[in-house]
Amino acid sequence: MIGVAAALQMRAFMAFRETDIVLKGAVRLTAGMAVTALALAAVVPASAQGRLDARYQVSLGGIPIGKGAWVIDLAENQFTAAASGATSGLLRVFASGQGSGASRGHIVGGHPVPASFAASITSDRKTEEIRMTLASSGVKDFVISPAPTPDPERVPITDAHRRGASDPMTASLFRVPGNGHPVGPMACQRVAPVFDGRLRYDLQFVFKRMERVKADKGYEGPVAVCAVYFVPVAGHIPSRAAVKYLMKQRDMETWLAPVGNTRVVVPYRVSIPTPIGVGVMEATQFVSVSLPRAATAKPPTQ
């Protein structure tokens, strides 16, 4: 799951992107909110400046429909993030869905810069596979299977659209500028250009308020609550009801909490109104640890 996150939350915003069928949308919401990974064991550093081991529950209209996990390692010069999730509870009686994915890259000037992203989402016995290679300049190459169905109304994605864009999971890792506490209004002052293999869109974050949270295990403290606005750029069909619905939403929120003592914040909670109730992804476990810079493994000599 996660949208991220695995997009964590970014993939979640696409829950109803290609269908108006409520049940299929709910499955995508569950598999997508936990979007993302199982292929990074070989590249995770032995120690990291910040590490997060989080578990999430997804509900729709107050009814539990899925669970997910997200593990992030932030080293001095590199990062990895992996997530997975699946539908659960009553929803599995009607349909099932699951997702996994991962992102890895470098830390440049304190900011995560992705190098690769992979994700797999299965729902209604159909699987979507996404692979990307990225750099600081944006998305270099990508493969998605099955390919989007050709449609003359679909806004074509150009090289210019991919320039400067990030994958959904890395877009969920935000380094807050400045020297003050990372959990505050500055955590919400950004626009995230995202490409998920099908759609190129911007997510605009605006500070709303501060809250305090207490996970069943792990983090207890402040979170910055951001309003999130979806702005499609390319890859979408403007006439689709799902696209219009997301564009009009003004009640989507993400609650951001820190990873260890780093300045990187990630979603603790995400809420998205849907036609059948509010979809919520919220951490039940948010165990974040900090390790000293001196303990961070040095990158190999080129």
C-alpha positions as CSV (number, residue, x, y, z in Angstrom):
1,M,0.0,0.0,0.0
2,I,1.1,3.7,0.5
3,G,1.1,5.8,-1.5
4,V,2.4,6.8,-0.4
5,A,3.2,5.5,-0.6
6,A,4.1,3.7,-0.2
7,A,3.0,7.1,-1.7
8,L,2.4,7.0,0.4
9,Q,-0.4,9.3,-0.1
10,M,0.3,10.3,-3.7
11,R,-1.0,7.1,-5.2
12,A,-4.0,7.3,-2.9
13,F,-5.2,10.4,-4.6
14,M,-5.5,8.3,-7.7
15,A,-8.0,5.9,-6.1
16,F,-10.8,6.9,-8.5
17,R,-8.7,8.2,-11.4
18,E,-9.6,5.7,-14.1
19,T,-13.0,4.4,-13.0
20,D,-16.3,5.5,-11.6
21,I,-17.1,2.1,-10.1
22,V,-17.1,2.6,-6.3
23,L,-15.9,-0.8,-5.3
24,K,-12.9,-0.8,-7.7
25,G,-12.1,2.7,-6.4
26,A,-12.1,1.4,-2.9
27,V,-9.7,-1.4,-3.8
28,R,-7.4,1.0,-5.5
29,L,-7.5,3.3,-2.5
30,T,-6.5,0.4,-0.3
31,A,-3.8,-1.0,-2.5
32,G,-2.6,2.4,-3.6
33,M,-2.4,4.0,-0.2
34,A,0.0,1.3,0.8
35,V,1.7,1.3,-2.6
36,T,5.2,0.2,-2.7
37,A,8.3,-2.6,-1.8
38,L,10.2,-5.6,-1.2
39,A,13.2,-5.3,-3.4
40,L,15.7,-3.2,-1.4
41,A,17.3,-5.5,1.1
42,A,20.6,-5.4,-0.7
43,V,20.9,-1.6,-0.8
44,V,19.7,-0.6,2.7
45,P,22.7,0.8,4.6
46,A,23.8,-1.0,7.8
47,S,23.1,2.2,9.8
48,A,21.3,5.4,9.0
49,Q,20.8,8.9,10.3
50,G,17.1,8.3,10.5
51,R,15.0,5.2,10.3
52,L,11.2,4.8,10.3
53,D,9.3,1.6,10.7
54,A,5.6,2.5,10.4
55,R,2.3,0.5,10.2
56,Y,-0.9,2.0,8.8
57,Q,-4.6,1.1,8.9
58,V,-6.8,2.2,6.0
59,S,-10.5,2.9,6.6
60,L,-13.3,4.0,4.3
61,G,-16.3,5.7,5.9
62,G,-15.0,4.5,9.3
63,I,-14.9,0.8,8.2
64,P,-11.4,-0.8,8.2
65,I,-10.5,-2.0,4.7
66,G,-6.8,-2.4,4.6
67,K,-3.4,-2.4,6.3
68,G,0.1,-1.4,5.2
69,A,3.7,-1.0,6.2
70,W,6.4,1.6,5.3
71,V,10.1,1.4,6.1
72,I,12.4,4.3,5.4
73,D,16.2,4.6,5.9
74,L,17.9,7.9,5.6
75,A,21.7,7.8,5.5
76,E,24.1,10.6,5.0
77,N,24.4,10.1,1.2
78,Q,21.6,7.8,0.3
79,F,18.0,6.7,1.1
80,T,15.7,3.8,0.6
81,A,12.0,3.6,1.2
82,A,9.8,0.5,0.9
83,A,6.1,-0.2,1.5
84,S,3.5,-2.9,1.0
85,G,-0.1,-3.4,1.9
86,A,-3.4,-5.2,1.1
87,T,-7.1,-5.1,1.6
88,S,-8.6,-6.6,4.8
89,G,-11.8,-7.0,6.7
90,L,-15.2,-6.8,5.0
91,L,-13.8,-5.5,1.7
92,R,-12.1,-8.8,1.0
93,V,-15.5,-10.5,0.8
94,F,-16.2,-8.4,-2.3
95,A,-12.8,-7.8,-3.9
96,S,-9.2,-8.0,-3.0
97,G,-6.2,-5.8,-3.7
98,Q,-2.6,-5.6,-2.7
99,G,0.4,-3.4,-3.6
100,S,4.1,-3.2,-3.0
101,G,6.9,-0.9,-4.2
102,A,10.1,0.9,-3.4
103,S,12.2,3.9,-4.1
104,R,15.9,4.5,-3.6
105,G,18.2,7.3,-4.3
106,H,20.8,9.8,-3.0
107,I,20.8,12.6,-0.5
108,V,21.9,15.8,-2.2
109,G,22.1,19.0,-0.1
110,G,20.0,17.2,2.5
111,H,17.2,16.5,0.0
112,P,16.2,13.0,-1.2
113,V,16.9,12.7,-5.0
114,P,15.4,9.5,-6.5
115,A,17.3,7.1,-8.7
116,S,14.8,4.3,-9.2
117,F,11.2,3.5,-8.4
118,A,9.2,0.3,-8.8
119,A,5.7,-0.6,-7.8
120,S,3.1,-3.3,-8.4
121,I,-0.6,-3.0,-7.7
122,T,-3.1,-5.9,-8.1
123,S,-6.8,-5.5,-8.0
124,D,-9.6,-7.5,-9.6
125,R,-7.0,-10.1,-10.6
126,K,-5.3,-7.5,-12.7
127,T,-1.8,-6.3,-12.0
128,E,-0.1,-3.0,-12.9
129,E,3.7,-2.9,-12.9
130,I,5.7,0.3,-12.9
131,R,9.4,0.8,-13.3
132,M,11.2,4.2,-13.4
133,T,14.8,5.5,-13.5
134,L,15.2,9.1,-12.2
135,A,17.7,11.8,-11.6
136,S,17.8,15.3,-10.2
137,S,16.5,16.4,-13.6
138,G,13.4,14.3,-13.4
139,V,12.1,11.0,-14.8
140,K,14.6,9.6,-17.3
141,D,12.9,6.4,-18.4
142,F,9.8,4.5,-17.4
143,V,7.9,1.3,-18.2
144,I,4.3,0.6,-17.3
145,S,2.4,-2.6,-17.9
146,P,-0.3,-2.7,-19.1
147,A,0.1,0.5,-21.0
148,P,-2.7,3.1,-20.7
149,T,-5.5,2.5,-23.2
150,P,-5.2,5.0,-26.1
151,D,-7.7,7.8,-26.0
152,P,-7.7,10.9,-28.2
153,E,-8.9,13.0,-25.2
154,R,-5.9,11.9,-23.0
155,V,-3.5,14.8,-22.5
156,P,-0.2,13.4,-23.9
157,I,2.8,13.3,-21.6
158,T,5.9,14.9,-23.1
159,D,9.6,14.9,-22.0
160,A,9.0,18.4,-20.7
161,H,6.3,17.1,-18.3
162,R,8.7,14.5,-16.9
163,R,11.4,17.1,-16.3
164,G,11.7,17.9,-12.6
165,A,9.1,15.3,-11.6
166,S,9.5,12.8,-8.8
167,D,8.0,9.4,-8.2
168,P,5.1,9.2,-5.8
169,M,7.1,7.7,-2.9
170,T,10.0,10.1,-2.9
171,A,7.5,13.0,-3.2
172,S,6.3,11.9,0.2
173,L,9.7,12.5,1.8
174,F,10.1,16.2,2.3
175,R,13.1,18.0,3.9
176,V,11.9,21.1,5.7
177,P,14.2,24.1,5.1
178,G,15.5,26.3,7.9
179,N,16.9,25.6,11.4
180,G,13.7,25.5,13.5
181,H,11.6,22.6,14.4
182,P,10.7,20.7,11.2
183,V,7.1,20.2,12.2
184,G,5.5,23.5,11.6
185,P,4.0,25.7,8.8
186,M,7.2,25.4,6.7
187,A,6.5,21.6,6.3
188,C,3.4,22.5,4.2
189,Q,4.9,25.2,2.0
190,R,5.6,23.3,-1.2
191,V,4.4,22.0,-4.5
192,A,5.3,18.4,-5.4
193,P,5.5,17.6,-9.1
194,V,4.7,13.8,-9.4
195,F,4.7,11.2,-12.1
196,D,3.3,7.8,-11.3
197,G,3.7,6.1,-14.7
198,R,0.3,7.1,-15.9
199,L,-0.3,10.6,-14.7
200,R,1.8,13.7,-14.3
201,Y,0.3,15.9,-11.6
202,D,1.1,18.5,-9.0
203,L,0.2,18.3,-5.3
204,Q,0.0,21.7,-3.7
205,F,0.4,21.8,0.1
206,V,-1.0,24.6,2.3
207,F,-0.6,24.8,6.1
208,K,-3.9,24.5,8.0
209,R,-3.1,23.9,11.7
210,M,-1.1,21.9,14.2
211,E,-2.2,18.7,16.0
212,R,-0.8,16.3,18.5
213,V,-0.9,12.5,17.9
214,K,0.0,9.4,19.8
215,A,0.5,6.2,17.9
216,D,-0.3,2.8,19.6
217,K,3.5,2.3,19.3
218,G,6.1,4.9,18.7
219,Y,5.7,8.6,18.0
220,E,3.9,10.9,20.3
221,G,4.1,14.6,19.5
222,P,3.1,17.4,17.1
223,V,2.2,17.0,13.5
224,A,1.7,19.7,10.8
225,V,-1.7,19.4,9.1
226,C,-1.6,20.4,5.4
227,A,-4.4,20.9,2.9
228,V,-3.6,19.1,-0.3
229,Y,-4.8,20.2,-3.7
230,F,-4.6,18.0,-6.8
231,V,-3.7,19.7,-10.1
232,P,-3.5,17.4,-13.2
233,V,-0.9,18.2,-15.7
234,A,-0.8,15.4,-18.3
235,G,-1.7,11.8,-18.8
236,H,-5.3,12.4,-17.7
237,I,-8.6,12.6,-19.6
238,P,-10.1,16.0,-18.6
239,S,-13.7,14.9,-19.1
240,R,-13.4,12.0,-16.6
241,A,-15.6,12.4,-13.6
242,A,-12.8,11.1,-11.3
243,V,-10.4,13.8,-12.4
244,K,-13.0,16.5,-12.0
245,Y,-13.9,15.2,-8.6
246,L,-10.3,15.3,-7.3
247,M,-9.7,18.8,-8.8
248,K,-12.7,20.2,-6.9
249,Q,-11.7,18.7,-3.5
250,R,-10.7,21.1,-0.8
251,D,-10.8,18.8,2.2
252,M,-7.9,16.5,1.4
253,E,-5.4,16.5,4.2
254,T,-2.0,15.0,5.2
255,W,-0.6,15.1,8.7
256,L,3.2,15.2,8.7
257,A,5.6,13.8,11.4
258,P,9.4,13.8,11.5
259,V,11.8,10.8,10.8
260,G,14.1,10.7,13.8
261,N,16.1,13.8,14.3
262,T,16.3,14.5,10.6
263,R,14.5,17.4,8.9
264,V,12.5,15.0,6.7
265,V,8.8,14.8,7.4
266,V,6.5,12.1,6.1
267,P,2.7,11.3,6.3
268,Y,1.4,10.1,9.6
269,R,-2.2,10.4,8.5
270,V,-3.9,11.0,5.1
271,S,-7.6,11.7,4.6
272,I,-9.4,11.9,1.2
273,P,-13.1,12.4,0.7
274,T,-14.7,9.9,-1.6
275,P,-18.2,9.5,-3.0
276,I,-18.9,6.8,-0.4
277,G,-17.2,8.3,2.7
278,V,-13.8,9.6,3.8
279,G,-10.9,7.4,3.1
280,V,-8.3,7.6,5.9
281,M,-4.8,6.1,6.2
282,E,-3.4,6.5,9.7
283,A,-0.4,5.2,11.5
284,T,-0.9,2.7,14.3
285,Q,2.9,2.3,14.7
286,F,5.3,5.0,13.9
287,V,8.7,4.0,15.4
288,S,11.4,6.4,14.4
289,V,15.0,6.2,15.5
290,S,18.0,8.5,15.1
291,L,21.5,7.3,14.6
292,P,24.6,9.6,14.8
293,R,26.2,10.8,11.6
294,A,29.4,9.1,12.5
295,A,27.7,5.7,12.4
296,T,26.5,6.2,8.8
297,A,28.2,3.9,6.3
298,K,30.5,5.7,3.9
299,P,29.6,5.4,0.2
300,P,31.8,3.0,-1.8
301,T,34.7,4.5,-3.7
302,Q,34.0,5.0,-7.4
